[in-house]
Amino acid sequence: MNISHIAIYTKELEAMKSFYCHYFKGVSNTKYVNSVKEFESYFIQFDNGAKLELMSKRGITKPAETMEYTGFSHIAFKLDSMQSVLDLTEILPKDGITVAGEPRTTGDGFFESLVLDPEGNRVELTA
């Protein structure tokens, strides 16, 4: 059994699509638009077959601004190496992306950094 996809509601659909396609080499489908429900979405597919659905709908709001809450916490991308994590973590702030956690080895042995996508969702870069 596999997870088919993960979905995120977003306010800036095009910016989010660009972020995940550019930095994580995702490939987007054509935008789906349902004008009756005021809903739009893209599916972004990654090399390993995983998909991310980016959705936008009028009236959807973000929960309280806090780094910790119940529900999904983050999305993690496994990069090719520790050096890839270091390289991408260095590139992202030059493009205006927030690094929320510098590269480190965690207590459970993962090498990772933490960045925020254009809407503040947490994205782990792991090796």
C-alpha positions as CSV (number, residue, x, y, z in Angstrom):
1,M,0.0,0.0,0.0
2,N,1.3,3.5,-0.8
3,I,0.1,7.0,-0.1
4,S,-1.3,8.4,-3.3
5,H,-0.8,12.1,-2.5
6,I,-0.7,14.8,0.1
7,A,-2.7,18.0,-0.4
8,I,-2.2,21.5,0.8
9,Y,-4.6,24.4,0.6
10,T,-2.8,27.5,-0.5
11,K,-3.5,31.2,-1.1
12,E,-0.7,31.7,-3.7
13,L,-1.2,28.7,-6.0
14,E,1.2,29.7,-8.7
15,A,4.0,30.6,-6.3
16,M,3.6,27.3,-4.5
17,K,3.7,25.4,-7.8
18,S,6.8,27.2,-8.8
19,F,8.5,26.5,-5.5
20,Y,7.9,22.7,-5.5
21,C,8.6,22.3,-9.2
22,H,11.8,24.4,-9.2
23,Y,13.5,23.3,-6.0
24,F,12.3,19.7,-5.8
25,K,12.1,18.9,-9.6
26,G,8.4,18.3,-9.5
27,V,6.4,18.1,-12.7
28,S,2.9,19.7,-12.7
29,N,-0.2,18.8,-14.5
30,T,-2.4,21.4,-16.2
31,K,-4.4,23.4,-13.7
32,Y,-7.8,22.0,-12.8
33,V,-10.4,24.7,-12.4
34,N,-14.0,24.4,-11.0
35,S,-15.5,27.8,-11.4
36,V,-18.7,26.8,-9.7
37,K,-16.9,25.9,-6.5
38,E,-14.2,28.5,-7.0
39,F,-11.6,25.8,-6.7
40,E,-8.3,25.4,-8.5
41,S,-5.6,22.8,-8.1
42,Y,-2.4,21.3,-9.5
43,F,-0.9,17.9,-8.9
44,I,2.9,18.0,-8.7
45,Q,4.6,14.6,-9.3
46,F,8.1,13.8,-8.1
47,D,10.7,11.3,-9.4
48,N,9.7,8.5,-7.0
49,G,6.0,8.7,-8.0
50,A,4.9,10.7,-4.9
51,K,2.4,13.5,-5.6
52,L,1.6,16.8,-3.9
53,E,-1.8,18.4,-4.6
54,L,-1.8,22.2,-4.3
55,M,-5.3,23.5,-3.9
56,S,-6.9,27.0,-3.8
57,K,-10.4,27.8,-2.9
58,R,-12.1,31.0,-2.0
59,G,-12.8,31.4,1.7
60,I,-10.1,28.9,3.0
61,T,-8.0,30.4,5.8
62,K,-4.8,29.4,7.5
63,P,-4.9,28.2,11.2
64,A,-3.3,30.3,13.9
65,E,0.3,31.3,13.2
66,T,2.3,28.9,15.3
67,M,5.1,26.5,14.6
68,E,3.5,23.6,16.4
69,Y,-0.1,22.4,16.2
70,T,-2.0,19.2,15.9
71,G,-2.4,17.8,12.4
72,F,0.2,17.4,9.7
73,S,3.5,19.0,10.7
74,H,5.7,19.0,7.7
75,I,6.6,17.4,4.4
76,A,10.1,15.8,4.0
77,F,12.1,15.5,0.8
78,K,15.0,13.0,0.8
79,L,17.9,14.4,-1.2
80,D,20.8,12.5,-2.7
81,S,23.3,13.3,0.0
82,M,24.3,15.4,3.0
83,Q,26.0,17.7,0.6
84,S,22.8,18.1,-1.4
85,V,21.0,19.2,1.9
86,L,23.8,21.7,2.6
87,D,23.8,23.1,-1.0
88,L,20.0,23.5,-1.2
89,T,19.9,25.0,2.3
90,E,22.4,27.6,1.2
91,I,20.6,28.4,-2.1
92,L,17.1,28.8,-0.7
93,P,17.7,32.0,1.4
94,K,19.3,33.7,-1.5
95,D,16.0,33.2,-3.3
96,G,14.0,34.6,-0.3
97,I,13.1,31.3,1.3
98,T,13.3,31.1,5.1
99,V,15.6,28.6,6.7
100,A,13.9,27.7,10.0
101,G,16.4,25.0,11.1
102,E,20.1,24.9,10.0
103,P,21.5,21.5,8.8
104,R,22.2,19.1,11.6
105,T,22.2,15.5,12.6
106,T,19.2,14.8,14.7
107,G,19.2,12.6,17.9
108,D,17.6,9.8,15.9
109,G,20.4,9.9,13.3
110,F,18.9,11.9,10.4
111,F,20.8,14.7,8.7
112,E,18.3,17.4,7.9
113,S,17.5,21.1,7.6
114,L,14.1,22.8,7.8
115,V,12.8,25.5,5.4
116,L,9.5,27.2,5.0
117,D,7.8,27.2,1.7
118,P,6.3,30.5,0.3
119,E,3.3,30.1,2.6
120,G,5.2,29.1,5.8
121,N,4.6,25.3,5.5
122,R,7.5,23.3,7.0
123,V,9.6,21.4,4.6
124,E,12.4,19.1,5.8
125,L,15.4,18.5,3.6
126,T,16.9,15.1,4.6
127,A,19.7,12.9,3.6
